[in-house]
Amino acid sequence: MSPSPRSGAPLDPRLVAALAEVPVVASVVGTQLLRQFLTAPTKVCILASFAVGQLPQVVPALGRAGKTVFVNVDSSPGLAQDRGALEFLKNMGAHGVVSTRLSLIEKGRPLGLLTMMKVFVTDRSNLRRSMDAIARGGPDLVEVMPAPIVARMSPQAQRAMSPSVAAGFVESPADVATALALGSTAAATSDPRLWHLRRDQLPPVPAAALKRPPASQE
């Protein structure tokens, strides 16, 4: 089963192919787990906490290994948060960028970068603000944190924030399966054990886990 596209905005073909077999995005925080990611079947990663001087070596190496590389611009020490930084990442071979900043998301697309907007949903008003920012920025993906909040979002909110990647507290195959069953395109985790989880290995999801609140609660 292939990832589901956003209503009105298809998932980029590069991401459809990269997530087709393993619907897990590897959150690679620092260099310690790079080797494990290189040998894992998951194809997509988010690099976080890599200093600017490390990126020119790491990003091309991952690209040569057939990986789709997003760089979290907000958590890369020494990397400016402007168009120049995005051009720098594009030129070294990064496929995409992750940021909470709408301005960076808007600047990424004209450069040919995939964009992933990271949102923290802490309450209903925050959810509405996030939906507004996503509508303005038009990112290729939305990283929704924490993952358990997806079950509290109405189908309307889920569609407005899709294609989405559920992240934060993704700790088991059941967490991945539930996120996908609720409409997420993928789940992101720093746990290397889940970087090997293929679609045909996903456990069944109990019906109770798929219950959502009515739209009026948002």
N, C-alpha and C positions, 0 to 999 in steps of 0.2 A: 504494500500500500504506500503510495507516494504522499508527500506532505500536502496539506490542503492549502490552496491559495487564499489570499485575502479577498473578501467580497469587493469587486470593483478594481482590484489592483493585484495582478498575478504575481506569484512568487518568482523571483529572478531565476531563470533556467540554471544558472550556476549553482544556486542553492538547492533547487529541486534535485539535481544530480548528486550533489554532495551529501544530502540528507536522506537519499532514497533507501539506503541499506541500514545505516545506523542513525537514528533520530536523536542523537546526543551531541551537543556542542561541548567541547572540552574547554573548561576555564583553566588555562595554564597560568598560574600565578608564580612568577619568577622562574628561574632556570632549572630548579630541582627536578621537575617532572617532564622536562622536554623530551628526554630519551623515551620515556614511557608513552608519550603522545605520538612520537614518530613511529612507533611499532604498533600502535593501536589501530583498529579498523575505522574508528571515527575519523571523519575527513575535515571537520570544521573546528576551529579553535578561536578563543578570545585570549589574546596575550595581555596580561595585566602585571603591573609592577616590574616591567622591564625598563631599565634606564635607557635613555636615548642612545647612548653609545653601544648598547648591546643589540639594538634592533637591526642595524645594517647587516649583521652576521646571521641573526636568527631568522628573520623574515624570509630572505632568499632561500635559505636552507630548507625551510618548511615548504616553500613553494615548489622547490625541485622534488620534494617528496610527495607531491600531489595533494598537499593540504590547502584548504581555503582559510586564509588568515585574516582575522579581524584584530585590530589593535585598539585597546581601551585607551583613548587619548587622555582621559581624565586621570588615569593612574600610571602614567609613564613619566617618571621623574626626569626633568630636564627638557621635556617635549612641550613646546609652546602650544597654546590652544588657539590657533589661527589658521588661515588658508595655507600659509607657508608650511606649517607642520603637516597638513594633509597632502600637499604636493610632495613633501619629503617622503612620506609613507608610500604614496602612490609610486614614486620613482624607484623605490627599493623593492617593489613587488607586492606590497600589501594589497589584499583584495577589498578590504573594508575597514571601517572604523566604528567604534562604539563610544557613545558619549551621552551624558544627561543634558547637554547643551544644545538647544534648538539651533543656534547660529552655526554650530559645526555640522549638524546634520544637513542643514540647508546648503552649506558650502561643499559637502562631499559629493553629492550627485553630479553636479556639472563637471567634476574632475573624473567621473567614471568610477568612483568608489562605491561599493556597497555600503549602506549605512544602517546601523542598528542603534535605535534610541533606547536608552536605559531609563526605566521609570520605576519609582518606588511608590507603591500604592499603600498608603497608610490609613486613609479614611475616604469617605465619599467625595468630599470637596477636592481632595488631592486627585482622585480618580477623574473627576470632571476636567480639572486643569490638565492632566496628562492626556486625556482624549483630545482636548483642544490643541495642544502642542503637536500631537501626532498628526492631526488633520492638517496643520500648517506645514509641518516638516516633510510629510510623506516619506518616512523611512522605509527601507526594504524590509526591515524586521524591527520588532519592538521587544526588548528584553524586560519582561514583567517580573518584578521582585516584590515580595517573596512568592515563590511558586504556590504555596497553599492558598494565596488570595484568589487565584484563578477560579477556584470552586465557589467563591463568594461573589463573582462577577456575573451579571446577567448575560445571556447570549448576545444582546445588543452591544454591551460594553466589550465583550470578547471580540466581536466582529470589528468594532471601531479600533481596537488595538492589535489587530492581526495584519499580517502573519506575525505570530508572537513566539518568543522563546521563554519558557518558564524557568526561572532561576532563583536560587536561594532555598535551602532546605530540601534540595533534591538529593536524597540519600539512599535510594533503593530502586530496583526495577519497578516496583509498584508505583513509586512517585513519578517515574517517567511515563508509565502506562496511563496513569490518571491524568497527567497533564495533556497527553495527546488525545485521550478520550474526551477531554473537556474543550478541545479545539486548538490547542497549541501546536505549532509546527514542529517544535523540538523542545527538549529540556536541556539546560546547561548545568554542568556540575564540575567541581574540581576533584571529584573522587575518581581516580583512574580505573577502578573496578567497573564503573559504568560506561567507560569509553569503549567497551567491547560489546555492549548490548545491542543486538540486532533486532529488527522489527519482529522477526518470527520467534524471538525469545521473550517477548513482552508477556507478562502475566495477565490473566483476565481481570477486569475492573468491576468490582461490586456495584450494583445499581445504586446503592446508597451514596456512593462516592460521587455520583454524577448529578445529584440534586442541586439545583441552583435557587437563589432567592428570586422573587419576582422583580421585574424591572422597576417597580415603584420604590424599592429599597435603595435605589441609586439616585 
